Every structure is written in C-alpha cells, then in structure tokens.
Amino acid sequence: MKRIVLILLLGMAVLVAGCTQLAGIKQSPDITLADIELEKLGFLEQRFLVKLRIRNPNDVALHINGMTFDVELNGTSFAKGLSDKAVTVPRMGETVIEVKATSTLGMVWKQLSQLQKSGHDKVDYRLFGRLFLRGLSSSIPFEQKGDVSLPFDRVENLEKF
C-alpha cells in the first residue's frame, strides 16, 4: 500500500513539474539560421553543420533536450536534421547551438541550378521542426521564414564539384 501511494505521489510530482514548465511558456521560441557550413561532401549525401539561434521570449528558462528540423531553400526541401543535445535557453535570453543536417546530391544540385538561373544574391529559407523539452512527453513546434545573403565564394567552391 505504501508503495502505491509513493508511486502515485512521484507521478503527480513529475506531472506538476512538467505542467509548471509548460505553463510558463506563453510564446514559442524564435529559431533562426545563424550559419550553414558544408562539413562533408559525399557522392550521395552531404553533411552540414547548421548553427541555430534560439531566442526565448518567455519568463521561464527552456530546458531543451532534443529537436528535429527541416530546412527549405526557395520553397524546396534542402536538408533534414535532428539532435539530442541538451541546452538551456535562459528566460528572455538566447543561445546558438550547432546541429548536424543531411542533404542528398539531388537536393544540392537542384538548389545550385536555381541559384544560377535566378541571379539573386539572396535565398529565401523556411526552417521548421519540433523542440523537445526536458520532463515533458510533448514537444513545441517552430517555424521561421526569412532570407539569407549568399556568400559567393562558398557557392563557387561547390560549383567546382
């Protein structure tokens, strides 16, 4: 009988702790691309190091213990990534995290051909996914749209391949 009561009390404590964190989250975090670097260029897939800036507009810290995300460039899927890194974003604060993403050769070639045709020095992007918070079984969706200027020296280096 004492074990059952103890288990119930522990379960309620975990539930209350999770609800307390979720109750303080009134706005979704703002997640933007800070940088994308080519890490490995393979024949069938490419690996990127993606730097994401996470801004927390809430009055409570966000204890993130994982995320999944997709990056679209000019309306076309470019890369997908996930991370199990734990990071705490302070209340009313921000942090930059580095995560890995993977793209296929077809996605990269499609983007390069669109860049050559458009002649623009900016690329529209859409970043979307889910953040997983410590102590919760649910996740928070996020989506951000914007544009980035192209570093032409990096694009020219890719075209040589």
Secondary structure, 3 states (H helix, E strand, C coil): CHHHHHHHHHHHHHHHHHHHHHHCCCCCCEEEEEEEEEEEECCCEEEEEEEEEEECCCCCCEEEEEEEEEEEECCEEEEEEEECCCEEECCCCEEEEEEEEEEEHHHHHHHHHHHHHHCCCEEEEEEEEEEEECCCCCEEEEEEEEEEECCHHHHHHHHCC
